[in-house]
Amino acid sequence: MSLFQPLPSFNISSRGKCLDLSQPHIMGILNVTPDSFSDGGQFNSVAHAVAHCKEMIAAGATIIDIGGESTRPNAETVATDDELQRVVPIVKAIRQQCGNEIWLSIDTSNPDVMQAAFQEGADIWNDVRALSREGAALMAAKLDIPVMLMHMRGEPTTMNNLAHYTDVTKEVKAELTSRLDEVINLGVKSNNIIIDPGFGFAKDYAHHCALLTELNSLQSLGYPIMFGISRKRFLAEVLTKSGVPAVAETQAFERDSAGTAAGLFALQQGASIIRTHNVAMMQQAVALWQQLVAYDETKTI
């Protein structure tokens, strides 16, 4: 089998737009929090957030993922009013200054935040808690928008203690399937769903290795896959284990090359959306991958 198989044929729709997921898409991360592990505090102001959004769009992002609550390990829950104040003005400003073509995703578990962001022009709900908070699934059904459902056990304060699996890939698939059934029964349309295996959430180094080498098995669930590993601890562990002193100790932003390589492995296994802090670097890799896929297809004609 070729390394360069075309992506599965999926698409999502929102606000009269259609996103073709048979082509790879880069989701640029825009954290508007004071405490995110990689870039907390850098883009809190509306002006800085919009400027960074424009940079990511110019670099190739088709989706911007805006988050007002850190979900790093042991992160504290953010009050609804605080999250609203962080997220909603930035959504409004991006829509006004960047137009309607860019897709805006909201990284939240709070249905009130999602509703307010939707009213200002958000397109996608990205929920690390897979719509498990009270009223979240019903809100997703009401808004009738694409939702990204991630696998996680527990909360950011407890998830590291729940990273126990016999077969991590099978268990992630089973737990995602159970949650998918629940939200669909609550009215969320199956053609609005994107799945996320949850790298960095309730998984250790070995679990990440297994998931990254077996990611293609998630295709059997029948949903588009979003892949997000950018700057996470697993990449730091990979670099430490390399034995190369120059990369053994890294800051989060120094892990982008390893994260880009992981993104390519995810594309090869059917992931349609790559979530990243470094859009420009990922775009270069995606461009290479797309051209190799196109070349590979010409050999079979």
ChimeraX attribute file (.defattr): number of C-alpha atoms within 10 A of each C-alpha:
attribute: neighborCount
match mode: 1-to-1
recipient: residues
	/A:1	4
	/A:2	9
	/A:3	13
	/A:4	19
	/A:5	18
	/A:6	19
	/A:7	18
	/A:8	18
	/A:9	13
	/A:10	17
	/A:11	17
	/A:12	18
	/A:13	16
	/A:14	16
	/A:15	12
	/A:16	5
	/A:17	13
	/A:18	11
	/A:19	15
	/A:20	14
	/A:21	18
	/A:22	17
	/A:23	18
	/A:24	21
	/A:25	22
	/A:26	28
	/A:27	28
	/A:28	29
	/A:29	25
	/A:30	26
	/A:31	27
	/A:32	26
	/A:33	24
	/A:34	16
	/A:35	18
	/A:36	18
	/A:37	18
	/A:38	16
	/A:39	17
	/A:40	15
	/A:41	14
	/A:42	17
	/A:43	20
	/A:44	18
	/A:45	15
	/A:46	19
	/A:47	13
	/A:48	14
	/A:49	21
	/A:50	21
	/A:51	15
	/A:52	17
	/A:53	25
	/A:54	16
	/A:55	15
	/A:56	23
	/A:57	19
	/A:58	12
	/A:59	18
	/A:60	20
	/A:61	26
	/A:62	20
	/A:63	25
	/A:64	27
	/A:65	22
	/A:66	28
	/A:67	21
	/A:68	26
	/A:69	26
	/A:70	22
	/A:71	21
	/A:72	17
	/A:73	16
	/A:74	13
	/A:75	16
	/A:76	14
	/A:77	13
	/A:78	14
	/A:79	10
	/A:80	15
	/A:81	10
	/A:82	13
	/A:83	20
	/A:84	19
	/A:85	12
	/A:86	23
	/A:87	26
	/A:88	24
	/A:89	15
	/A:90	25
	/A:91	25
	/A:92	17
	/A:93	17
	/A:94	24
	/A:95	19
	/A:96	13
	/A:97	11
	/A:98	14
	/A:99	11
	/A:100	15
	/A:101	10
	/A:102	18
	/A:103	22
	/A:104	24
	/A:105	29
	/A:106	26
	/A:107	26
	/A:108	25
	/A:109	20
	/A:110	24
	/A:111	21
	/A:112	17
	/A:113	23
	/A:114	28
	/A:115	19
	/A:116	15
	/A:117	25
	/A:118	21
	/A:119	14
	/A:120	18
	/A:121	22
	/A:122	28
	/A:123	26
	/A:124	29
	/A:125	31
	/A:126	26
	/A:127	24
	/A:128	23
	/A:129	21
	/A:130	24
	/A:131	27
	/A:132	16
	/A:133	12
	/A:134	11
	/A:135	12
	/A:136	22
	/A:137	22
	/A:138	17
	/A:139	20
	/A:140	24
	/A:141	18
	/A:142	12
	/A:143	18
	/A:144	18
	/A:145	23
	/A:146	23
	/A:147	27
	/A:148	24
	/A:149	26
	/A:150	25
	/A:151	21
	/A:152	24
	/A:153	21
	/A:154	14
	/A:155	20
	/A:156	20
	/A:157	14
	/A:158	15
	/A:159	17
	/A:160	18
	/A:161	11
	/A:162	15
	/A:163	16
	/A:164	13
	/A:165	13
	/A:166	8
	/A:167	11
	/A:168	18
	/A:169	21
	/A:170	15
	/A:171	12
	/A:172	21
	/A:173	19
	/A:174	13
	/A:175	14
	/A:176	22
	/A:177	14
	/A:178	11
	/A:179	18
	/A:180	21
	/A:181	12
	/A:182	15
	/A:183	22
	/A:184	16
	/A:185	12
	/A:186	15
	/A:187	15
	/A:188	24
	/A:189	16
	/A:190	16
	/A:191	16
	/A:192	21
	/A:193	23
	/A:194	24
	/A:195	26
	/A:196	26
	/A:197	24
	/A:198	22
	/A:199	22
	/A:200	24
	/A:201	25
	/A:202	23
	/A:203	23
	/A:204	17
	/A:205	13
	/A:206	11
	/A:207	20
	/A:208	22
	/A:209	14
	/A:210	13
	/A:211	22
	/A:212	20
	/A:213	14
	/A:214	15
	/A:215	21
	/A:216	17
	/A:217	14
	/A:218	23
	/A:219	16
	/A:220	8
	/A:221	14
	/A:222	14
	/A:223	20
	/A:224	26
	/A:225	30
	/A:226	25
	/A:227	26
	/A:228	24
	/A:229	23
	/A:230	27
	/A:231	25
	/A:232	20
	/A:233	17
	/A:234	23
	/A:235	24
	/A:236	21
	/A:237	15
	/A:238	16
	/A:239	19
	/A:240	16
	/A:241	12
	/A:242	12
	/A:243	10
	/A:244	10
	/A:245	10
	/A:246	10
	/A:247	16
	/A:248	14
	/A:249	13
	/A:250	15
	/A:251	10
	/A:252	16
	/A:253	14
	/A:254	14
	/A:255	21
	/A:256	21
	/A:257	16
	/A:258	17
	/A:259	25
	/A:260	24
	/A:261	13
	/A:262	20
	/A:263	26
	/A:264	17
	/A:265	17
	/A:266	24
	/A:267	29
	/A:268	20
	/A:269	24
	/A:270	25
	/A:271	30
	/A:272	25
	/A:273	25
	/A:274	28
	/A:275	23
	/A:276	26
	/A:277	23
	/A:278	23
	/A:279	25
	/A:280	19
	/A:281	16
	/A:282	26
	/A:283	19
	/A:284	13
	/A:285	15
	/A:286	22
	/A:287	13
	/A:288	12
	/A:289	19
	/A:290	17
	/A:291	12
	/A:292	15
	/A:293	18
	/A:294	14
	/A:295	12
	/A:296	16
	/A:297	14
	/A:298	9
	/A:299	7
	/A:300	6
	/A:301	5
